[in-house]
Amino acid sequence: MPQNDACHSLQSIAWRHFEALCDSFRADGYEIVWSGIGGDKLCACSTAEEGGSRSSSSRHLEIAVELADGLLTNRALDAAHSSFLFSAPLSATVSTFLLASLCHARPLARRGLWPVRPLGDPRLINTAAKLPLALRAGKEIFRSYLRNRLRCDVFPHGYAKETFALVLPKAIAARADTISSQLSSCALADFGLVSRESVMALLNRVLTTQVAATSALVRFLWAERFVRQLC
């Protein structure tokens, strides 16, 4: 079994569906694909703006970052916290938008499909960033638009959202033995960037279905798989 199979198994089903969707676009004669990537970031709020009423997702992110830092060796922490890595000016286009676009680039290009992502336009992002907090918080501007257009409250505050909060922990738990076996050889640990013992401790923590721990582990598995492809 190839070394990266355990990491890949968490993504393979969704990825096959995405590629099948791209195939259907091409088969139907489409050449342009309109995408909503970037929409979430139009209503982004800074940590300072969130204040005491910060969202649960923000708290999960903080915990995930702490757990990710806990995987790193002193050498890796020094590199990650060095000013040299972060001395470039901030981009008008957020990194998550660029990463999402990069992930979709290959399957779209192989099928001759051209992605159009109007919500990632830097001009739109800059304009949205200047909106009052009351319109950005909770994506109120989108809610108001839908209420006015549809004459009903489609997404009321506090509605139950679809997330991967339960899917990924269960998927990882079902493949825990395989993942553990594959991580007996850890490329990032071989390079002195992470502690394998800390990685295994994080895997065990995910088995208790902790969302923030899952986020950190999935990102580690992605990075591990990427490094293995380079080796």
C-alpha positions as CSV (number, residue, x, y, z in Angstrom):
1,M,0.0,0.0,0.0
2,P,1.6,3.4,-1.0
3,Q,2.7,5.5,1.9
4,N,0.3,8.4,1.2
5,D,-2.8,6.3,0.8
6,A,-3.9,6.8,4.4
7,C,-3.7,10.6,4.0
8,H,-5.4,10.5,0.7
9,S,-8.3,8.3,1.8
10,L,-9.9,11.2,3.7
11,Q,-10.2,13.2,0.5
12,S,-10.6,10.7,-2.2
13,I,-14.4,10.3,-2.2
14,A,-15.1,14.0,-2.3
15,W,-12.4,14.5,-4.9
16,R,-13.9,11.8,-7.2
17,H,-17.3,13.5,-7.0
18,F,-15.6,16.8,-7.9
19,E,-13.9,15.3,-10.9
20,A,-17.1,13.6,-12.0
21,L,-18.8,17.0,-11.8
22,C,-16.0,18.5,-14.0
23,D,-16.5,15.7,-16.5
24,S,-20.2,16.4,-16.7
25,F,-19.5,20.0,-17.4
26,R,-17.1,19.2,-20.2
27,A,-19.5,16.5,-21.6
28,D,-22.3,19.1,-21.7
29,G,-20.1,21.5,-23.7
30,Y,-19.4,24.0,-21.0
31,E,-16.0,25.8,-21.1
32,I,-16.5,28.3,-18.2
33,V,-17.2,27.4,-14.6
34,W,-18.5,30.1,-12.3
35,S,-17.4,29.6,-8.7
36,G,-18.4,31.1,-5.3
37,I,-15.0,30.7,-3.9
38,G,-14.1,33.8,-1.9
39,G,-17.6,34.7,-0.7
40,D,-17.0,33.9,2.9
41,K,-14.1,36.2,3.1
42,L,-16.2,39.2,2.0
43,C,-17.6,39.3,5.5
44,A,-14.5,38.6,7.4
45,C,-14.0,40.2,10.8
46,S,-10.7,40.8,12.4
47,T,-9.9,39.4,15.9
48,A,-10.1,42.9,17.4
49,E,-13.5,43.5,15.9
50,E,-14.9,40.2,17.2
51,G,-14.1,41.3,20.8
52,G,-16.0,39.4,23.5
53,S,-18.7,38.0,21.2
54,R,-16.3,35.9,19.0
55,S,-17.6,33.1,17.0
56,S,-17.0,29.4,18.0
57,S,-15.1,29.0,14.7
58,S,-12.6,31.6,15.9
59,R,-12.1,29.8,19.1
60,H,-11.7,26.5,17.3
61,L,-9.1,28.1,15.1
62,E,-7.1,29.3,18.0
63,I,-7.1,25.8,19.5
64,A,-6.1,24.3,16.2
65,V,-3.2,26.7,15.9
66,E,-2.0,25.9,19.4
67,L,-2.2,22.1,18.6
68,A,-0.3,22.6,15.4
69,D,2.4,24.5,17.1
70,G,2.6,21.6,19.6
71,L,3.6,19.3,16.8
72,L,6.6,21.4,15.8
73,T,10.2,21.0,16.9
74,N,12.1,24.0,18.3
75,R,13.8,24.3,15.0
76,A,10.5,24.5,13.1
77,L,9.0,26.9,15.6
78,D,12.0,29.2,15.2
79,A,11.6,29.2,11.4
80,A,7.8,29.6,11.6
81,H,8.0,32.6,13.9
82,S,10.9,34.3,12.1
83,S,10.1,37.7,10.8
84,F,11.7,36.9,7.4
85,L,8.8,34.5,6.5
86,F,6.2,37.1,7.1
87,S,7.9,40.3,5.9
88,A,6.0,40.5,2.6
89,P,3.1,43.0,2.5
90,L,-0.4,41.6,2.9
91,S,-2.1,40.6,-0.3
92,A,-5.5,42.1,-1.3
93,T,-6.5,38.5,-2.2
94,V,-6.6,36.3,0.9
95,S,-4.4,33.2,1.0
96,T,-7.4,30.8,1.5
97,F,-8.9,32.0,-1.8
98,L,-5.6,31.4,-3.6
99,L,-5.2,27.9,-2.0
100,A,-8.7,26.9,-3.0
101,S,-8.1,28.1,-6.5
102,L,-4.8,26.1,-6.6
103,C,-6.5,22.9,-5.4
104,H,-9.1,23.1,-8.3
105,A,-6.6,24.3,-11.0
106,R,-5.4,20.9,-12.2
107,P,-8.7,19.0,-12.7
108,L,-10.2,22.1,-14.4
109,A,-7.2,22.7,-16.6
110,R,-7.1,19.0,-17.7
111,R,-10.6,19.3,-19.0
112,G,-10.2,22.7,-20.6
113,L,-12.5,24.4,-18.1
114,W,-11.9,28.1,-17.3
115,P,-12.8,29.1,-13.7
116,V,-14.4,32.5,-13.1
117,R,-14.4,33.6,-9.4
118,P,-15.8,37.1,-9.2
119,L,-16.0,37.1,-5.4
120,G,-12.2,36.9,-5.3
121,D,-11.7,40.2,-7.1
122,P,-9.3,42.3,-5.0
123,R,-11.5,45.4,-5.7
124,L,-14.5,43.7,-4.3
125,I,-12.6,42.4,-1.3
126,N,-11.3,45.9,-0.5
127,T,-14.7,47.4,-0.8
128,A,-16.3,44.7,1.4
129,A,-13.5,45.3,4.0
130,K,-14.7,48.9,4.4
131,L,-18.3,48.0,5.1
132,P,-19.5,48.7,8.7
133,L,-19.0,45.8,11.1
134,A,-22.8,45.5,11.5
135,L,-23.1,44.5,7.8
136,R,-20.1,42.0,7.9
137,A,-20.8,40.3,11.2
138,G,-22.8,37.2,10.8
139,K,-22.8,37.9,7.0
140,E,-25.7,40.3,7.7
141,I,-25.3,41.9,4.3
142,F,-26.0,38.6,2.6
143,R,-28.9,37.8,4.9
144,S,-30.5,41.2,4.2
145,Y,-30.2,40.8,0.5
146,L,-31.9,37.4,0.6
147,R,-34.6,38.6,2.9
148,N,-35.4,41.5,0.5
149,R,-35.3,39.4,-2.6
150,L,-37.1,36.3,-1.4
151,R,-39.4,37.9,1.2
152,C,-38.4,35.4,3.9
153,D,-35.6,34.7,6.3
154,V,-33.8,32.0,4.5
155,F,-30.8,31.8,6.9
156,P,-32.0,33.0,10.4
157,H,-29.4,33.6,13.1
158,G,-28.4,30.5,14.8
159,Y,-29.5,28.1,12.1
160,A,-27.9,24.6,12.0
161,K,-25.0,24.7,9.5
162,E,-23.6,21.9,7.5
163,T,-20.0,21.3,8.5
164,F,-17.3,18.6,8.5
165,A,-17.3,18.7,12.3
166,L,-18.6,15.1,12.6
167,V,-17.6,13.7,9.3
168,L,-13.8,14.0,9.5
169,P,-13.4,12.6,13.1
170,K,-15.5,9.6,12.1
171,A,-13.5,9.1,8.9
172,I,-10.2,9.3,10.8
173,A,-11.4,7.0,13.5
174,A,-12.4,4.4,10.9
175,R,-8.9,4.5,9.5
176,A,-6.9,5.1,12.6
177,D,-4.9,1.9,12.4
178,T,-4.0,2.5,8.8
179,I,-3.0,6.1,9.5
180,S,-1.0,5.1,12.5
181,S,0.8,2.4,10.5
182,Q,1.6,4.8,7.6
183,L,2.9,7.4,10.1
184,S,5.5,4.9,11.4
185,S,7.6,6.6,8.8
186,C,7.0,10.4,8.9
187,A,8.7,12.6,6.4
188,L,8.2,15.8,8.3
189,A,9.8,14.1,11.4
190,D,12.7,12.9,9.3
191,F,13.3,16.5,8.3
192,G,13.3,17.5,11.9
193,L,10.2,19.7,11.6
194,V,7.7,17.8,13.8
195,S,7.8,15.3,16.7
196,R,6.3,12.0,15.7
197,E,5.3,11.3,19.3
198,S,3.3,14.6,19.2
199,V,1.7,13.6,15.9
200,M,0.5,10.3,17.4
201,A,-0.8,12.0,20.5
202,L,-2.8,14.3,18.3
203,L,-4.2,11.4,16.4
204,N,-5.3,9.8,19.6
205,R,-6.9,13.1,20.7
206,V,-8.9,13.2,17.4
207,L,-10.4,9.8,18.2
208,T,-12.3,11.5,21.0
209,T,-14.0,13.6,18.3
210,Q,-12.6,17.0,19.0
211,V,-13.2,19.4,16.1
212,A,-10.2,21.6,16.7
213,A,-7.8,18.7,17.0
214,T,-9.2,17.3,13.8
215,S,-8.5,20.5,11.9
216,A,-4.9,20.5,13.1
217,L,-4.4,16.8,12.2
218,V,-6.0,17.1,8.7
219,R,-3.6,20.0,7.9
220,F,-0.7,17.9,9.1
221,L,-1.7,15.0,7.0
222,W,-2.0,17.3,4.0
223,A,1.5,18.7,4.6
224,E,2.9,15.2,5.2
225,R,1.5,13.9,1.9
226,F,2.8,16.9,0.1
227,V,6.4,16.4,1.4
228,R,6.3,12.7,0.6
229,Q,5.4,13.5,-3.0
230,L,8.6,15.7,-3.2
231,C,10.9,13.1,-1.7
